[in-house]
Amino acid sequence: MLKAKFGPAGNSASFYAAGHKSTMEAFGWLAEIGLDAYEYQAGNGLRTSEATLATIGKKAKEHGILMSLHTPYFISLSGVEGEKRLKSIDYIKDSIRAAELLMADTIVIHSGSAAKISREEAMSLARDTLERTAEATKGTSVKLGLETMGKVNQLGTLEEVISLCKTAPCFVPVVDFGHLNARDVGGVFPDADAYMRVFDRIGEELGDDVARNLHCHFSKIEYTSAGEKKHLTFSDDVFGPDFEGLAEAIVKYDLAPRIICESAGTQAEDALAMKHSCLNKKG
């Protein structure tokens, strides 16, 4: 049995092309085509009523779709403006409340910027924000996921995320393989061993259970010397990364990640392609 779960970030173009108009309809459609996860997108802010969020959560549960939520992009863990940085804690609290209504087990938070200050200063500010966040969110069962990022001037190398996750047990890494590939201008994941080094490193530092059950993002991403430029689709054969090595690692080591596809418009189809790749390797 394949333990890994797959799904899209938000609704794909094909979902709307099939005549659907509401996220309420997404979960039956996802289950029908063979997917089992969904990440609710609140990058531009949480604008949905609590009643609607609760209904969406019930619909997802009815169809066996595992839920997560991407928090607003304007959260700033390492912001130099103290008031804005601490306001981010309120946004995280709001995101946790939304996740609870959605019956989502994980929220995804961007790790912060290091564009105007040193990485050491940015990490210090981010740790302070996270310490305050952990104290302010005691009692929730929702995991607070810190995402690896794709631009060089952002916090979010694998080592930085692991270090930030050590702030408190509520924090877990969200590994975006496309981001890691883009920030190092490609060639990061040539084979299964390269992917396994990520799981192994997380296991060494945060425990095997965290490593085996990672929440992940995957897409092919165009990059420049500054890192991430834009998300692509699986039809790209230039930038990568290629998923086959990750599929091999998942099957060989019986890993159980949840992989959310962030392809540009084809996230449902590409999520399904990843699932089929794993199933084919499992035989």
Secondary structure, 3 states (H helix, E strand, C coil): CCCCEEEEECCCHHHHHCCCCCHHHHHHHHHHHCCCEEEEECCCCCCCCHHHHHHHHHHHHHCCCEEEEECCCCCCCCCCCHHHHHHHHHHHHHHHHHHHHHCEEEEEEECCECCCCCHHHHHHHHHHHHHHHHHHCCCCCCEEEEECCCECCECCCHHHHHHHHCCCCCEEEEEEHHHHHHHCCCCCCCCHHHHHHHHHHHHHHHCHHHHHCCEEEECCEEEECCEEEEECCCCCCCCCCCCHHHHHHHHHCCCCCEEEECCCCCHHHHHHHHHHHHHHHHC
